[in-house]
Amino acid sequence: MNLTAPTDTMNDLNRRTFVQRGSFAAMLAALGAVELRAQAQAPVEKKAAFTVNVAVIGLGPWGREIVNVLARTKEAKIVAICDTYGAMVRRTAENAPGAAQEGDYKKVLANKDVQAVVIATPTHQHKQLVTEALAAGKHVYCEAPLAHTVEDARAIAQVAKNTPTSVFQAGLQLRSDAQRHFLLQFVRSGALGKNLFARAQWHKKQSWRKASPNADREREINWHLRQEQSTGLVGEVGIHQVDNNSWFLRGLPTAVTGFGGILQWADGRTVPDTAQCVFEYPQGVNFIYDASLANSFDSDYEMIYGTDAAVMMRGGKAWMFKESDAPLLGWEVYARKDNFHKETGIALVANATKLVAQGEQVEDNTPAMTTSLQSALDAFLTNVNEVSGAVEDFKATFGDADKAALVKHLATVPRQPAASAQDGFEATVSVIKASEAVAKKTRIVFAKEWFQV
């Protein structure tokens, strides 16, 4: 079994952050955009230091990025790395000194020192790895989408639900991002007026095909180009943006219409290189999503449009565009006016303690922010520590005979915000059906039972 994530897929897909350009910032300022930032957080009670022993399975570029983040995280100790392709293990080893280097994931799951595993393998391999990891008593972080079929995704969600003593987290990173939580409350407060529609895009000019001198290896690493193993652009890339929309609008899609085809890269692939979807939501709000490997203009972002304002979300930043007849919120009048290419706009710099006047040369002076991946992994480690401690304390006090009481107790344990198995399942079903709609160029109506675990 190949346990290697696509060699450069996640680097190319730029899952780490959304692209931000100076010229784009100037355009926003010229349009009178107000850049939103997360409010200063009150100091959180510092808990006792802890360490979680973690293994990473799947060491393609995204898996290696996960290792890099964990290596910089004091709460994580990487005790094992695993991939069936030896070169990936060797390439990763320098960032995980002392970690066991494995080619067989079963050895990782049998390792008693491993408390938690992060699964970053190709999507179609997730079910076997997740179910075996949970059966082995490990806590599991599984990249999104959960699976390439609804049946496999449901199987993962069911096992996670039936293993309450283990933390399961889906890799929907935005669910742990402090900036998105701030924006969530802002959007839900009604500041945009009545929600009208939403849209998002992901544009990259690239083939999405990876090269290897070995024909078998090349086929393995290009699994995402085959419909029988991949959820396509909408699923492998767009799931984060689709999930963000459902989360912000507090609803699940009722139908999806898909379009697209292989318009640029006719190289034997069966997955479209250009796709558009229209997701229908309750109350008549539609979400338009488009992705393309044939044109890179305007990169990627998400928009929500209301009767009073629109909000654009792009990576760790967001901007509000107010309608001329929108009521005054109050705080806008205190915002500082800065010059961008001789145009005047109102700007707040995300995660900064002061405003930045950039003048003629627009530069990104934003301080380094915690990435959504870092936030998601931090939440996972914290939740693993909390749940593990709660299980140990309960068993030490009451024994382990009363399983129902233990489950009830675990439901009261405070946890950091993170994507649950249900969240991951619902998002996965949404994009699998959207990918089917794109392939068939048709409209699919969602049945409510499709989202039930």
Secondary structure, 3 states (H helix, E strand, C coil): CCCCCCCCHHHHHCCCCCCCCHHHHHHHHHCCCEEECCCCCCCCCCCCCCCEEEEEECCCHHHHHHHHHHHCCCCEEEEEEECCCHHHHHHHHCCCCCCEEECCHHHHHHCCCCCEEEECCCHHHHHHHHHHHHHCCCEEEEECCCCCCHHHHHHHHHHHHCCCCCCEEEECHHHHCHHHHHHHHHHHCCCCCCEEEEEEEEECCCCCCCCCCCHHHHHHHCHHHCCCCCCHHHHHHCHHHHHHHHHHHCCCCCEEEEEEECCCCCCCCCCCCEEEEEEECHHHCEEEEEEECCCCCCCEEEEEEECCEEEEEECCEEEEEECCCCCCCCHHHHCCEEEECCEEEECCCCCCCCCCCCECCCCCCCCCCCCHHHHHHHHHHHHHHHHHHHHHHHHHHHCCCCHHHHHHHHCCCCCCCCCCHHHHHHHHHHHHHHHHHHHHCCEEECCHHHHCC
